Amino acid sequence: MYPFFRLFKDMRAARRMPRMGIFDTHVSHHRCMPWDLDMWNELNNGRTLTLYDLGRIPMAERMGLLDVLKREKWGLTVAGSVVRYRRRVRGFDKVEVQTRAIGWDHRFTYIEQSMWKEDGECSSQIVLRTAITDRNGIVTTDRLAAAMGVDMTTAPTLPDWVTKWIEAEAARPWPPHRET
């Protein structure tokens, strides 16, 4: 089940924090609870993605994006992601999630998130390709910028490894192979 109570708690905290700019980093803190565990007493990889949600959604609140989505009747979706897992998170471990936008192109915004253990080690990192949607499909980033009242005319240069991931995704066949 989705951790709605945790989300409500984090959203309440985000509403009390100062507004943040597009490239600022949102920091949130979480604890790995028993219902987050797999059978090896480690944070389940699917639940890791959910904890990353608990970093992204409050960041969107602090940027003013959620207000724009409500006003314009737009949605927010993940259109792709790549995750690197490196260190185990065990039951009751505390983690810090850092969330920041790293750039955009004409259709997508790219977000980087990392999860840090109390000992300072990074346990995982994710880069997400996110999109704003309306009833006609994807809202271009220039429309998003206009609605938010921010200058997004010049996209920052994405890191080389992110650009290569985007290129690899473009070369990936869709739909994927399916046995008949």
N, C-alpha and C positions, 0 to 999 in steps of 0.2 A: 504494500500500500504506500502511496505517496506520503511523505512526511509533512502533511499540511500544518500541523501545530508548530513544527520547527520553522516552516516557511512564514507563518503568521508572526512568530517571535522575531525572526530576522527582518521581516518587512517593517514591523513596529520600530525596531532599532534603526533601520535605514531611514525611516521618516524623521527621526530625531537627529540624524547626522547632517553635517553641512552638505550642500549641493556639491557635486564634483564635475570636473571638466571631462571631456571626451577621452583624454589620454591619462587621466588620473587612475590610480590603482585602488580598487575597493578591497578591503581586508575583512574577512569574516572568520569566526572561530567555531569549531564544531567538535563534538565528541563522538567517537565510534561506539554506537550502542549495540546491545545484543541483537537487535533486529536488523542491523546492518551487516552482520557477519555471514560468511559462508561456512561450510562444514569443517574448515581448517582454522576456525577462529580468527579469520582475517576479514578485513573490509571487502565485501563482495564487489567485483568489478562493475557490475551494474549499479550498485548503490553509490559507488564512487562518482558516477555520472550524475546521480541525483544530488549528491552533496555539492557538485559543481553548479547545479541549478541554483542551489541556495546561496551561491556567490554571485551568479549572473543576474538573477531577478532583482535582488536588492540594489545591485549596481545600476540597473536600468531605472529603478525608482530614483536613486540619487542623481542621475543625469537628467531626469525629467522625461525620459523616454516613455515611461508608462502613462504619463499624462497625455502625451501626444498620441499614443496608441488608442487610448480611450476616446479622445476627441475626434480622431480621424476614422475610428472604427477599423483599425488595422490590427493585424496579428503579428506574432513573433515566432519564428521557427528556426530550428537547426537544420541546415541543408548539407552538412557534412562535418566530420570530426576525425581527428587522429590523436590517439592517446599513447603515452609512454608511461609504463609502470616500472618503478625501480626499487622501492622499499615497501615492506609490509606495514600495514596499519592493523593493529590488533585491537581486540575488544577493550573499550574504555580509554583508548589512546585519544589525546587531544590533537587536533590538527588546525592549522591556519590555512585558509584558502585565499590566494591573491588572484584578483580578476582585473584584467585591463583590455581595452580595445587596442589593437596594434595596427589597424589600417582597414582599407576598404577598396573595392573596385566599383564599377558602375551598378552592380546588383547586390553584392554581399559585403557584410562587415565581418572582419576577422577578430576573434577574441582569444586571448591566451589566458589560461588559468593554470595555477600550480598549487599543489597541496604539500605543506611543510609540516614535518613532525616537530615535537618539542625539542628534540636534540639538534634541530637545525638542518636535518637532511630532507631533501625533496623526495617525497614518496611517489608523486606522479605529476604529469603535465599533460594538458590537453589544448589543442588549438581547434576552434570551431569556426565554421563558415555559417554565419547566421543571415537570415533574410527577414525583411518586413513584408507582410503580405496584405493584400486587400482582396476583394471578391474577384478581381481580374487576374490575380497572380502576384508576382513579386513587385514591390514598390522599389523604384530605383533609389540609389543613395542620394541623388541630388534632390529628389522629392522629400526624402526623409530630412535632409539638412534644412530645406526651406521650412518644413513644418516645425522643426526644432529651433529654428532661428540661429543656426550655427553655420560657419563657413567650412564646407567640406569640398570645396572646389579642387583643392590640390591634395591628393591622397599621399600620405607618407609612403616612403619606400618600405615595402614589406621585407622582412628578413629573407635571405636567399633560400633557406631551407623551407620557408612557408611558400614561396613562389614555386619551388620545385614540387611541393605537395600539390599545389593548385594545378600545375602542368600534368602531373601524374593522374590526378582526378579527371582532367579533361580527356586524357587518353584512355581512360578506363571504359570498357564497353558497357553500354546500358541499353536495354535491360541485360542483366547478367545471364549466363548460361543456365538453362533449366532442362533437366531430364524430362523427356516426355513419355 
